[in-house]
Amino acid sequence: MAIEKITMPQLGESVTEGTINTWLVKPGDHVNKYDPIAEVMTDKVNAEVPSSFTGTITELIADEGDTLAVGDLMCNIKVEENEAKETNPVKPAQNDATQAPPKEQADTSMKNRYSPAVLRLAQENDIDLNDVTGTGKGGRITRKDIEKILQEGKQTKAKTEAAPVKQKDVATAQQEKPSESAVKTLTGDIEIPVTGVRKAIAQNMVRSKSEIPHAWMTVEADVTDLVAYRDKLKNDFKQKEGFNLTYFAFFVKAVAQALKKYPQLNSMWAGDKIIQKKEINISIAVANENELFVPVIKHADDKSIKGIAKEIHALADKARNGKLTADDMQGGTFTVNNTGSFGSIHSMGVINSPQAAILQVESIVKRPMIINNMFAARDMVNLSLSLDHRILDGLICGRFLQYVKELLETTNESSTNIY
Amino acid sequence: MPVMSYIQAVNTALKEEMQRDEKVFILGEDVGRKGGVFKATEGLFEEFGDQRVMDTPLAESAIAGVGIGAAMYGMRPVAEMQFADFIMPAVNQIISEAAKIRYRSNNDWDCPITIRAPYGGGVHGALYHSQSVEAIFANQPGLKIVMPSTPYDVKGLLKAAIRDNDPVLFFEHKRAYRLLKGEVPDEDYVLPIGKADVKREGTDITVITYGLCVHFALQAAEKLAEEGIDVHILDLRTVYPLDKEAIIEAAKKTGKVLLVTEDTKEGSVLSEVAAIISEHCLFDLDAPIQRLAGPDIPAMPFAPTMEKFFMVNPDKVEKAMRELAEF
């Protein structure tokens, strides 16, 4: 048996003294090595002081509230003879396994210092460095640490093909992390966890905006005749069919026709190739209070304006009641977004990846226009297209928009049948 | 296979080359009857006579100049500088004439001279008997600088130097002369100039060095192996021109590189090695390139404590290796 001294440890760089807040032990208590014995306050940190030995506390030298210089005696502890002199690291290591060592002791100052080799290997192999435990100085992740992971990974990769998908999720999650942690919650702020649809929207938008080089184009269409035609029909239609004949159905129809003529816009980006789709399936954006869905009107080119209107009605209904199925949302080849319903007159949509473009149909507004050198009150609408510049160029999109405009401007009672 | 010392390997290579080719002759201070101050040419005067083992005045510019002239006329002189420190009066001959003549004469002339010189410290030789001078010559295209680390390499590389059709500076570490022994084959063999040699395979850190420091590194590596640190050691053997390929390969192998030289740190041969690595290996590097070298002080001090402070030794190498391994 021997009496050992426990002294005030240095609880941080440039810390010279600490004040004992609370003793966590009293004379006669048995403590294990690394067990906290006191709470100490310094001008930098509040910390628990771990016991340097396993043994029995014999005497508390300092009182609560005392301020001690680093190295000053705090208390005495009675230790087994062999324990006291023990310098071999085997036994403490066993302790470590059962009870985690105090956090202050693990130096992780180099944890986020990455060498070129480590960064390259991590990027090439989609490894999230936040998940890697470094064995280097100050917790630094070494090239060998990564190489070890790769070696272990190779053995398991052959068995599970699902692994790469998971890693990609991790990669996107990692991208979002820095912005999350950079924002602090103050009192009174509400924290809304990002889950479910919100999370999916966030991930899709991040991917879309970071992967796709967006370009934008807006044309203005004179839909005075269309408005007159629709106004004439709408009451009858509602009575007969039981749902509204919306402007949106006319727009979707025109877009479907235009896509038939310009199939380049009905394309998908597939990395090393562009896939021009045969089916024309129009995704439409439907929102409820908190969420946004993009259900699909399949084979829109085969359908009449009435058919499209019916489908829009059905899908919107389902979305509002949360009854959309996965099947309702699949297979879209082009998106038409009814931003006009919010009163918007100009917007720049984010492309619904992997589609090639999205068309924003803005609000129809009555405006003075000049026709044959005379002012006229006309119903005008802006059509704003966002395009994936990898797939599409301005020329083809311009022609597409001109054609949509032409179709809409020539929609009237004599030329168009809604059935 | 016979075991011989570093200096015996020098002597054997000279003797065999003189026997093989009668154009090979030796000139230098005290190389004849005395057999050289380190006994590198011992017995050669007796065997080949005063026409092929020539004592010269104490004039290094003349030793180099006469040798260069003879080489240009078809002889294969081996000129000895008694100490590398004394090569300075001959620098003009070596750099302005020997290194340039092939280029200057559009290949009409060449200069197959070998200049041997003992270099290095740790022998209480103080200022004029301890220096490493290789860096002075290591940016002179036209020259080759060979600095072997083992008796086996000495024999093979000295023969290659003598047979080389261009000037070769052959620097021998004077402390290695009788300190290092190793197996050397009886038969005639040459080793390629310009090729580095892996002296130890390892996976944790790479040490690139040359000369006597190779042994310090090997000793330190043995010690660290007991701690589970696995050291890769590349011996440059030729410090000019450098074996870039081998340097890049060795650096990429572990991504942690320690360069060791006895020469003063700034502008040493290893500065160029570091530059090659940083040009080619950035994305394989896992730690800053480390250099262990002599301090930037004008010369080796004489006081034993100060000499120890200046010199690289196995303890210093071991410490630097461990720090890099733990990084």
Interface residues (C-beta under 8 A of the other chain):
Chain A: S115 P116 A117 V118 R120 G136 K137 R140 T142 R143 K144
Chain B: T203 D204 T254 G255 K256 L282 F283 D284 L285 D286 A287 E326 F327
